[in-house]
Amino acid sequence: MEFNNKINNLLYSINKLYPKYIDLNLLRLKKLLQKLDNPQNKLPPVIHIAGTNGKGSTLIFIKNIMEEYGLKVHCYTSPHLIHFNERIVISNKKIRDDDLFNTLNEVIKINNNEEITFFELTTAVALLIFSRKKADFCLIETGLGGRLDATNIIKKKILNIITSIGLDHEEFLSPYLKNIVIEKCGILNKSVPVIISKQSTNYKSYLLRKKIKDINCKILKLKSIPKNSCLGLLGNHQKINAKTAVTAIKYVLKNIKNEVIQNGLKKTIWPGRIQKISFKNKLITNSNEILIDGAHNIEGAKIINNHLNQLNIGKWNFIFGMMNNKKPEKFLDIIESHIEKIIFVPIQNQKNSFQPEELKMIFQEKKFESLVKRDLKSALNSINSNKPLFITGSLYLMGEVLKLFSFKELDF
């Protein structure tokens, strides 16, 4: 606990010193990594994953299959839900508090107050640790975009993956799909093959293939999931992510048996992504069905809508909070038919989240009942007793939910 508090204080000071602004530029990170003797060139074989949705799920499927095969895997993902350690996995285990604290201090000292963003600095921490610890593979998820994302400092790779694409972070990337594709494909080069996940429209697939043809890298044909596989993650969309993961696995592990793949797929969990919550305490006694999902963009809303259509159990209570750079109107328009009552909440410790009063004003003309509550616990006490509950709108909000339901640590 002592180290955890030290880490939180250190991360807080880093955030104040190096704001969480996004200025897409690799020069600052390149300069820092040179001082660290370029750890990005000393990693285990790297699989690099970009996309709008499905990056984390695809990565975690690959990780679990590799572990089932008996391999050691490093992973870098974002954001975290409860503890920062979730972002950095060393040889199949979340980074230890003392390793994280010491390496953070080391990188801060070497950076010597040079201008840098929070994500760039923490990416440098991850790369430095990955370069010092042995593993069979290194799985890296982009933070935002691809071309100028901090993780794109890595040039030595064995495989690239582009998952589902759509509009998100338009203020930094672009409001146009064509430009989004250019950003995501910025991780590609002609000497490294790429896997493209199945896209939600033919137009997206066309744009991707056209750009990849210009880059002239090999596209690997998608492989099938072994028959009778049972996925540990809920939702039909996870079949697409699993198929992408299986294709990656079969490319890097030629002789892997279907039984190993099936076991890995079944064991996979990824908190905050269409996750069913069961509770032992008495926080809620009203709802017999609780799902949470950190979706925050249009593609994520479509996934929720499809899942609820499939469940077909009538109208739902919703608890909803969202960051103010997102589009709540478009998001809720997609799932509106499933909403009986929605309770708007702020996201704790996120000054850039929508205030619940703002959200209520935006949706004042809607037919569904809406309430404003100042915190998650109050919202949970306001749900209708005979309806299932869905909590969504932000991964930050999912972290709050999991803490409230006494998830002190996340293991995946």
Phi, psi and omega per residue, in radians:
M1 nan -0.651 -3.129
E2 -1.064 -0.804 3.127
F3 -1.104 -0.672 -3.123
N4 -1.050 -0.755 3.105
N5 -1.135 -0.691 3.108
K6 -1.090 -0.732 3.134
I7 -1.125 -0.805 3.130
N8 -1.046 -0.738 3.110
N9 -1.129 -0.699 3.137
L10 -1.158 -0.791 3.115
L11 -1.088 -0.659 3.103
Y12 -1.101 -0.760 -3.142
S13 -1.177 -0.635 3.091
I14 -1.101 -0.761 -3.129
N15 -1.079 -0.622 3.114
K16 -1.281 -0.715 -3.102
L17 -1.300 -0.755 3.136
Y18 -2.065 1.573 -2.991
P19 -0.988 2.789 -3.082
K20 -1.438 0.508 3.115
Y21 -1.280 2.787 -3.138
I22 -2.046 1.959 3.096
D23 -2.213 1.637 -2.981
L24 -1.123 1.917 -3.013
N25 -2.953 2.172 -3.080
L26 -1.608 -0.076 -3.032
L27 -1.158 -0.715 -3.128
R28 -1.095 -0.807 -3.126
L29 -1.158 -0.705 3.126
K30 -1.019 -0.731 -3.139
K31 -1.123 -0.769 3.130
L32 -1.133 -0.774 -3.104
L33 -1.150 -0.539 3.063
Q34 -1.094 -0.681 3.099
K35 -1.158 -0.469 3.140
L36 -1.610 0.192 3.140
D37 1.173 0.646 2.991
N38 0.876 1.111 3.133
P39 -1.093 -0.421 -3.130
Q40 -1.098 -0.278 3.117
N41 -1.676 0.057 -3.052
K42 -2.190 0.604 -3.075
L43 -1.680 2.761 2.916
P44 -1.059 2.929 -3.136
P45 -0.880 2.229 -2.981
V46 -1.795 2.314 2.902
I47 -1.924 2.132 -3.018
H48 -1.916 2.279 -3.021
I49 -2.163 2.151 3.042
A50 -2.132 2.880 3.132
G51 2.615 2.979 3.127
T52 -1.532 -0.786 3.120
N53 -2.291 2.618 3.034
G54 1.593 -0.031 -3.127
K55 -1.056 -0.911 -3.074
G56 -1.126 -0.728 -3.137
S57 -1.124 -0.738 3.117
T58 -1.093 -0.786 3.136
L59 -1.051 -0.775 -3.047
I60 -1.256 -0.533 2.999
F61 -1.091 -0.828 3.142
I62 -1.046 -0.804 -3.131
K63 -0.994 -0.839 -3.079
N64 -1.176 -0.634 3.093
I65 -1.182 -0.751 3.117
M66 -1.077 -0.727 3.103
E67 -1.094 -0.722 3.125
E68 -1.092 -0.532 3.117
Y69 -1.333 -0.261 3.118
G70 1.773 0.292 -3.093
L71 -1.682 2.773 3.002
K72 -1.742 2.333 -3.019
V73 -2.315 2.321 2.925
H74 -1.637 2.529 3.108
C75 -2.406 2.501 3.039
Y76 -2.271 2.026 -3.126
T77 -2.329 2.946 3.039
S78 -2.795 2.729 -0.107
P79 -1.437 -3.105 3.021
H80 -1.671 2.830 -3.130
L81 -1.774 -0.744 -3.125
I82 -2.094 -0.989 -3.134
H83 -2.091 2.530 -3.137
F84 -0.999 -0.557 -3.119
N85 -0.921 -0.444 -3.130
E86 -1.032 -0.454 -3.065
R87 -1.259 -0.465 -3.016
I88 -2.127 1.949 3.116
V89 -1.892 2.186 -3.120
I90 -1.949 2.051 3.125
S91 0.803 0.921 3.028
N92 1.412 -0.066 -3.109
K93 -2.200 2.487 3.068
K94 -0.931 2.515 -3.123
I95 -1.005 2.413 3.105
R96 -1.205 2.608 -3.111
D97 -0.984 -0.787 -3.083
D98 -1.168 -0.666 3.087
D99 -1.109 -0.748 3.137
L100 -1.133 -0.833 -3.106
F101 -1.067 -0.813 -3.088
N102 -1.178 -0.688 -3.120
T103 -1.278 -0.648 3.032
L104 -0.987 -0.836 -3.139
N105 -1.096 -0.707 3.129
E106 -1.068 -0.807 -3.101
V107 -1.217 -0.693 3.105
I108 -1.047 -0.768 -3.123
K109 -1.107 -0.780 -3.119
I110 -1.204 -0.586 3.106
N111 -1.143 -0.522 2.988
N112 0.966 0.825 3.054
N113 1.137 0.269 3.030
E114 -1.185 2.637 3.135
E115 -1.105 2.292 3.136
I116 -2.881 2.738 3.100
T117 -1.599 2.844 3.122
F118 -1.004 -0.827 -3.083
F119 -1.168 -0.649 3.104
E120 -1.113 -0.758 -3.117
L121 -1.136 -0.772 -3.129
T122 -1.250 -0.495 3.026
T123 -1.142 -0.712 3.081
A124 -1.058 -0.695 3.098
V125 -1.047 -0.846 -3.129
A126 -1.068 -0.811 -3.099
L127 -1.116 -0.679 3.136
L128 -1.111 -0.782 3.130
I129 -1.146 -0.769 3.137
F130 -1.036 -0.619 -3.105
S131 -1.264 -0.346 -3.071
R132 -1.706 -0.281 -3.065
K133 -1.963 2.423 -3.110
K134 -1.349 2.491 3.033
A135 -2.798 2.890 3.124
D136 -1.491 -0.596 3.136
F137 -2.519 2.807 3.106
C138 -2.264 2.085 -3.119
L139 -1.839 2.110 -3.024
I140 -2.140 2.171 3.087
E141 -1.792 2.337 3.071
T142 -1.154 2.671 3.065
G143 -1.473 -0.893 -3.081
L144 -2.627 2.199 3.113
G145 1.282 -2.106 -3.107
G146 3.085 -1.024 -3.033
R147 -0.942 -0.844 -3.114
L148 -1.963 0.262 3.071
D149 -1.196 2.572 -3.101
A150 -0.969 -0.615 -3.108
T151 -1.197 -0.268 -3.117
N152 -1.365 0.099 2.997
I153 -1.216 -0.324 3.138
I154 -1.429 2.132 -3.125
K155 -1.931 -0.380 -3.135
K156 -1.603 1.829 -3.064
K157 -2.412 2.805 3.072
I158 -1.901 -0.300 -3.089
L159 -2.819 2.459 2.999
N160 -2.020 2.625 3.109
I161 -2.333 2.358 2.984
I162 -2.021 2.016 3.130
T163 -1.532 -2.853 -3.099
S164 -0.995 2.335 3.113
I165 -1.938 2.682 3.122
G166 -3.021 -3.002 -3.113
L167 -1.536 2.215 3.047
D168 -2.892 2.637 -3.105
H169 0.927 0.685 -3.094
E170 -1.027 -0.489 -3.101
E171 -1.180 -0.360 3.112
F172 -1.864 -0.545 -3.067
L173 -1.719 -1.330 3.130
S174 3.114 2.660 3.030
P175 -1.483 0.085 -3.069
Y176 -2.010 2.297 -3.108
L177 -0.991 -0.673 -3.116
K178 -1.014 -0.726 -3.141
N179 -1.299 -0.603 3.071
I180 -1.043 -0.751 3.129
V181 -1.055 -0.733 3.119
I182 -1.056 -0.739 -3.141
E183 -1.145 -0.826 -3.116
K184 -1.115 -0.712 -3.114
C185 -1.317 -0.039 3.090
G186 -1.137 -0.233 3.092
I187 -1.458 -0.140 -2.996
L188 -1.565 2.681 2.904
N189 -2.593 2.836 -2.939
K190 -1.196 -0.321 -3.083
S191 -1.548 -0.108 -3.100
V192 -2.103 2.180 -3.130
P193 -1.165 2.804 -3.117
V194 -2.288 2.555 2.973
I195 -1.939 2.284 3.068
I196 -1.888 2.144 3.038
S197 -1.140 2.713 3.020
K198 -1.024 2.316 -3.093
Q199 -1.719 2.785 -3.066
S200 -1.306 -0.311 3.062
T201 -2.405 2.715 3.085
N202 -1.129 -0.552 -3.118
Y203 -1.114 -0.746 3.116
K204 -1.098 -0.752 3.120
S205 -1.086 -0.723 3.121
Y206 -1.067 -0.826 -3.122
L207 -1.053 -0.756 3.140
L208 -1.107 -0.850 -3.091
R209 -1.145 -0.606 3.100
K210 -1.122 -0.781 3.139
K211 -1.172 -0.716 -3.129
I212 -1.168 -0.573 3.069
K213 -1.100 -0.676 3.095
D214 -1.122 -0.685 -3.139
I215 -1.271 -0.490 3.072
N216 1.233 0.703 3.024
C217 -1.859 2.729 -3.070
K218 -1.285 2.313 3.036
I219 -1.703 2.157 3.121
L220 -1.426 2.368 3.128
K221 -1.236 2.352 -3.126
L222 -1.118 2.341 3.094
K223 -1.656 2.799 3.119
S224 -1.469 2.629 2.969
I225 -1.254 2.433 3.103
P226 -0.945 2.465 -3.129
K227 -1.000 2.574 3.119
N228 1.123 0.372 3.066
S229 -1.270 2.503 3.089
C230 -2.037 2.114 -3.088
L231 -1.520 2.463 3.085
G232 -1.339 -0.198 -3.132
L233 -1.882 2.447 -3.103
L234 -1.424 2.675 3.029
G235 1.835 2.424 3.134
N236 -1.071 -0.548 -3.122
H237 -1.081 -0.419 -3.136
Q238 -1.226 -0.354 3.049
K239 -1.135 -0.626 3.100
I240 -1.160 -0.804 3.127
N241 -1.123 -0.678 3.129
A242 -1.143 -0.691 3.126
K243 -1.098 -0.721 3.090
T244 -1.095 -0.786 -3.135
A245 -1.098 -0.755 3.141
V246 -1.106 -0.675 3.094
T247 -1.062 -0.751 3.114
A248 -1.111 -0.785 -3.123
I249 -1.066 -0.798 -3.095
K250 -1.206 -0.389 3.076
Y251 -1.335 -0.733 -3.057
V252 -1.594 -0.358 3.127
L253 -2.209 1.465 -2.955
K254 -1.036 -0.609 -3.001
N255 -1.785 0.279 -3.092
I256 -1.151 2.464 -3.123
K257 -1.559 2.613 -3.126
N258 -1.013 -0.594 -3.126
E259 -1.083 -0.678 3.112
V260 -1.138 -0.766 3.116
I261 -1.065 -0.815 -3.129
Q262 -1.056 -0.753 3.130
N263 -1.108 -0.727 3.123
G264 -1.125 -0.746 3.122
L265 -1.103 -0.702 -3.089
K266 -1.215 -0.603 -3.081
K267 -1.412 -0.140 -3.019
T268 -1.245 2.216 2.945
I269 -2.227 2.631 -3.112
W270 -2.600 1.619 -2.972
P271 -0.978 2.516 3.056
G272 1.452 0.105 3.122
R273 -2.114 1.846 -2.980
I274 0.566 1.173 -3.096
Q275 -1.876 2.286 3.081
K276 -1.499 2.221 -3.117
I277 -1.762 2.200 2.975
S278 -1.974 2.547 -3.015
F279 -2.310 2.510 -3.140
K280 -1.844 -0.403 3.125
N281 -1.471 -3.083 -3.064
K282 -1.885 0.548 3.081
L283 -1.027 -0.752 3.124
I284 -2.278 2.296 3.012
T285 -2.098 -0.076 -3.011
N286 -1.437 -0.716 -2.968
S287 -1.785 2.307 3.139
N288 -1.651 -0.034 -3.140
E289 -2.464 2.065 3.117
I290 -2.249 2.124 3.031
L291 -2.074 2.532 3.023
I292 -2.237 2.617 3.083
D293 -2.723 2.279 -3.087
G294 -1.434 0.367 3.129
A295 -0.993 2.461 -3.120
H296 -2.537 0.165 3.108
N297 -2.378 3.097 -3.020
I298 -1.078 -0.764 3.134
E299 -1.080 -0.671 3.107
G300 -1.130 -0.688 3.105
A301 -1.113 -0.664 3.114
K302 -1.120 -0.670 3.114
I303 -1.114 -0.773 3.102
I304 -1.074 -0.800 -3.122
N305 -1.033 -0.780 3.138
N306 -1.116 -0.690 -3.124
H307 -1.161 -0.742 -3.137
L308 -1.220 -0.591 3.029
N309 -1.044 -0.739 -3.108
Q310 -1.185 -0.722 3.126
L311 -1.127 -0.724 3.027
N312 0.909 0.944 3.121
I313 -2.028 0.435 3.043
G314 1.564 -2.784 -3.068
K315 -1.354 2.698 -3.075
W316 -2.139 2.651 2.782
N317 -1.327 2.496 3.024
F318 -2.202 2.471 2.871
I319 -1.992 2.277 -2.923
F320 -2.407 2.238 2.994
G321 -2.461 2.559 -3.030
M322 -2.639 2.587 3.039
M323 -1.229 2.586 -2.984
N324 -1.423 0.109 2.985
N325 -1.715 0.140 3.119
K326 -1.790 -3.121 -3.053
K327 -2.100 1.471 -3.067
P328 -1.101 -0.552 -3.132
E329 -1.074 -0.870 -3.121
K330 -1.155 -0.650 -3.120
F331 -1.096 -0.916 -3.069
L332 -1.303 -0.441 3.044
D333 -0.991 -0.645 -3.075
I334 -1.232 -0.629 -3.066
I335 -1.843 0.143 -3.019
E336 -0.961 -0.646 -3.058
S337 -1.133 -0.282 -3.120
H338 -1.684 -0.072 -3.006
I339 -1.663 2.129 2.940
E340 -1.661 -0.752 -3.098
K341 -2.532 2.399 3.123
I342 -2.251 2.385 3.140
I343 -2.041 2.058 -3.118
F344 -1.538 2.349 -3.140
V345 -2.328 2.688 2.971
P346 -1.355 2.856 3.040
I347 -1.766 2.089 -3.045
Q348 -1.076 2.457 3.068
N349 1.101 0.374 3.076
Q350 -2.219 1.685 -3.052
K351 -1.146 -0.336 -3.130
N352 -1.699 0.405 3.048
S353 -1.604 2.685 3.027
F354 -1.061 2.430 2.957
Q355 -1.359 2.505 -3.077
P356 -1.026 -0.543 3.110
E357 -1.137 -0.643 3.091
E358 -1.088 -0.787 -3.118
L359 -1.133 -0.727 3.125
K360 -1.071 -0.689 3.122
M361 -1.125 -0.721 -3.135
I362 -1.050 -0.646 -3.022
F363 -1.865 0.397 -3.050
Q364 -1.148 -0.389 -3.128
E365 -1.530 -0.090 -3.073
K366 -1.315 2.764 -3.094
K367 -1.406 -0.422 -3.103
F368 -1.263 2.671 3.087
E369 -1.273 2.399 3.118
S370 -2.324 2.504 3.124
L371 -2.280 2.779 3.045
V372 -2.022 2.265 3.038
K373 -2.307 2.625 -3.049
R374 -1.503 -0.199 3.106
D375 -2.714 2.902 -3.043
L376 -1.125 -0.706 -3.098
K377 -1.092 -0.743 3.100
S378 -1.109 -0.676 3.127
A379 -1.116 -0.713 -3.128
L380 -1.120 -0.503 3.115
N381 -1.385 -0.092 -3.042
S382 -1.906 0.155 -3.086
I383 -1.412 2.736 3.106
N384 -1.304 2.411 -2.959
S385 -1.209 -0.454 -3.008
N386 -1.832 0.272 -3.098
K387 -2.146 2.581 3.044
P388 -1.219 2.840 -3.056
L389 -2.128 2.371 3.062
F390 -2.218 2.235 3.125
I391 -1.993 2.211 -3.033
T392 -2.733 3.117 3.023
G393 2.063 -0.354 -3.099
S394 -2.965 2.471 3.048
L395 -1.187 -0.507 3.067
Y396 -1.076 -0.702 3.118
L397 -1.138 -0.608 3.109
M398 -1.106 -0.647 3.072
G399 -1.050 -0.741 3.073
E400 -1.039 -0.809 -3.116
V401 -1.041 -0.840 -3.081
L402 -1.128 -0.647 3.062
K403 -1.112 -0.761 -3.099
L404 -1.126 -0.561 3.123
F405 -1.572 0.344 3.008
S406 1.169 0.530 2.974
F407 -1.507 1.657 -3.085
K408 -1.357 -0.563 -3.137
E409 -2.347 2.558 3.075
L410 -1.957 2.152 3.085
D411 -2.018 2.186 3.124
F412 -2.624 nan nan
